[in-house]
């Protein structure tokens, strides 16, 4: 699948504002149904958040060492926007 063009941190922020509530709704509905799928979703959610936080921390540390914290903040915003969009696609399938 071809990679999409990079977009600005501002657009990534707007994307987050739109998709985060959708992901929360889809995810909470899946968890509320319970069972193995609900439990698996809860575990996946926690592991994804930990992995994303580690990746974001690494990005920010590198950008601070280079004296460019704004680039790190932009990169982290884009990182979270991509991850949230991927979760929305996955959760929307079923």
N, C-alpha and C positions, 0 to 999 in steps of 0.2 A: 504494500500500500504506500503510495507516495506521501512523503512528509509534507505537512501543511507549512505555509510560510509563517515565519515568526510574527507575532503581533505585539503591540505595545503593552506595557504594564497596566496602563489605564484601561485598555480593552480587556485585559485579563481580570482586572478588578471588577469591571462591569459583569463579566462572565461569571465570576464568583458570586456576585450579588444575586444573580438570576438563578444559578444552578444549585447553590448550597441549599436553599429551602426545598428544592425538588429532591435532592439526594436525601436530605433529612427525612422528608415525608416517606419516600420509598423505602428507606432503610428501616425506619421505625415501624412501618407497616409489616415489613418482613419479620422483624424481631418480635413484634406483638403477636404474630401468628404462632410463634413458638416452634417447638419441635427441633429436629436436627438442623433444619435450614436456618431457623432463627438463631440457634446457638452458634452455628458456623458463621453467620453474618456478624454476630457480636464479636467473635474472636478475630475475624478478618478485619473488622473496623478498627479494633485496638492495634493489631499488628501493622496495618497500613498507616495509622496515625504515628506510631513510633518510628517507622521507617521514614516517613515524610519529614518528621521533625529532625531526625538525624541528618537527612539529606539537606534540609534547609539550614541547619546549623553549620554544616560543612561549607555550603555556598557562602553564608554570611562571614564565616571565619576567613575564607580565602579573599573575599572582597575587602574586608577590613585590613588584612595584611597588605593588600595592594593599594590601600588608601582610597578605595572607591565604594563606600558603603551604599551609595544610591544604586549602583549596578547590582549589588547583592540583593537589595530589597526588591528591585525589579525582577531579578531572576527567581527569587523565592515566590513572588506573586504569580509569575507565569507557571512555576512548578506546581503550585497548589491548584491553579486553574486547570491545568492539564489533568491532574489526578482526580479532581472533582468531576470533570467532564467524563473521564473514563468510568468513574463509578456510576454516573447517571446513565450512561449507555448500558453498562452491565446490569444495573438494577431495573432498567426499563424493559429488558428482555423477558423478565419473568420473575 
